[in-house]
Amino acid sequence: MYVRKKKIKGRTYYYIVKSVREGKKIKQVYMEYLGDTLPDKKELKEIIKTLS
């Protein structure tokens, strides 16, 4: 899992994303929306830990 930054209409949003293989293709699955501000590293580690 990793954090992905996505720009929509000029605004930046953050998501936790997981890569999943479907046949021969790799698909990104959005696991959690983090909002428009990225949490600090300690909070981010806890969020990823709860999703695992």
N, C-alpha and C positions, 0 to 999 in steps of 0.2 A: 504494500500500500504506500501511497505517496500523495503529496499535496499538489493539486493542479490549479493554476491561476487561469481564469477565463475572463476575457473582456467582452462585455455585452453593452452595446450602445455607449461606449466610452467609459463605462464603470467597470471596476475590477471586482471579481468574486472568487472565493476560494472554496475548493471541494476536496474531500479525501476520495481518491480513486483507486480502484483495484483492477489489475489486468487479468482477464479470464480468457482461456483458449476455447474457442468453439470450432471444432474441426481443424481446418488449416489456418483459420484467421484468429487474431487476438483482438478481443473487444474490451473496451474500458467501461467499467461499471462504477457509477457514482455511488459511494457508500454513505457519505455525510456531507451536508452543506455547512460550511463554516462561517459564511457571511462575507461582508465586504472588508473586514479587518482580520488579519491572520493572528490567531492566538499565539502566546509565547510558547517556547519549545517544551516546557514542562507540561502545560495543558495539552498541547498537541500529542505528546507521547501518551498521556493518559487516555485521550480520545481514541487513538489508534489501538491501544491496548484493550479497551472495552469492545472495539469492533472485531478484534481477532478471535 
